[in-house]
Amino acid sequence: MNRLVLQAQLVERGATRYTPAGLSACDLSLKHESEVSEAGHPRKVSMEIRAVGIGDIAKRLLALDIGTQGKFAGFLTNQRNGRGIVFHVTEFDA
């Protein structure tokens, strides 16, 4: 199963673009910070991930203000150029 749910903050958002199929797309950068337990010890986690919303979710993501916190859900895949991964957001809850 390929499913990611991430509590994150919107730190960057690109302008609307369109896929070859004509769907609207919105490129994002999301930042996550938390404390987790690993091997019985607390660990601070801080990371940024590139993300994209396509179709109806893109319209919702474009309406968000920079700094908005929320729960983003979707899946991971390779970037088109094959360098790294991108988080495809399919659900969002503020």
Secondary structure, 3 states (H helix, E strand, C coil): CCCEEEEEEEEEECCCEECCCCCEEEEEEEEEEEEEEECCEEEEEEEEEEEEEECHHHHHHHCCCCCCEEEEEEEEEECCCCCCEEEEEEEEEC
